Amino acid sequence: MEIFDSHAHYHDGRFVPDRDALLGEVLPAAGVIGVLEQGTTLESSRASIALAERYDYVWAAAGIHPEDAKDLPEDWLAQLRQLLAHPRVKALGEIGLDYHWLDACPKDRQQEVFAAQLALAKELDLPVVIHDREAHGDTLAYLQQYRPAGVLHCFSGSWEMARQALDLGLYLGFGGVVTFPNSKHAQEVVTKMSLDRLLLETDAPYMAPVPYRGRRNDSSLIRFVAEKIGELRGEDPAHIAAVAAENTRRLFRL
Ligand code: NI
């Protein structure tokens, strides 16, 4: 099975002990042919770019996550614009709205930073990687207003929301959650949607699939996600992974 992980955070501290071994040998040996490494702050966006410079199957996204939108330097948008000019940066991400953690950053500030990044993505003609947690209505409203190309990562909405996102031309990303017994929404959406808009992802180090739930996630475990989606759709998991990889290359122009 050939795996393209459209959403990972290998710059995370949990990969300090074995990051080089994983990215240098273990993942390629397990069939991982691509990784889109995501930034969440200016600093982690720089770390993502450093990984993409080092490994030729790794590309980077740069952006400000809603939880990290509160205390930005005044010139954050100019700094981000500079990072986006790097040739290994293929998307603006991850950006979005997170109403679960409002202590981390109030709603109005999240919306301001999200909107500024959507406008920048349109200006630079870059796809976006969207984080939406408990903010489905507002996220969709912004996407309808700005109409970027992109993916709703770790999609958790209903089939009705999925249809609206697909109508906007967006892709939907799925990872370990699909394998959780209580993920009825995600399982319904992956069963009903057209395969040509589906991306596979880890959100590593988070969201490891069953039977590794709760452990550190990495891109090799995407095979369990492809197997679950294959089971739900009655299709070959290797075919699911191959189409998802092709979709990822198309969306991010790789
Ligand atoms: Ni993420």
Residues whose N, C-alpha, C, O or C-beta is under 5 A from the ligand:
A	BS01	NI	D203
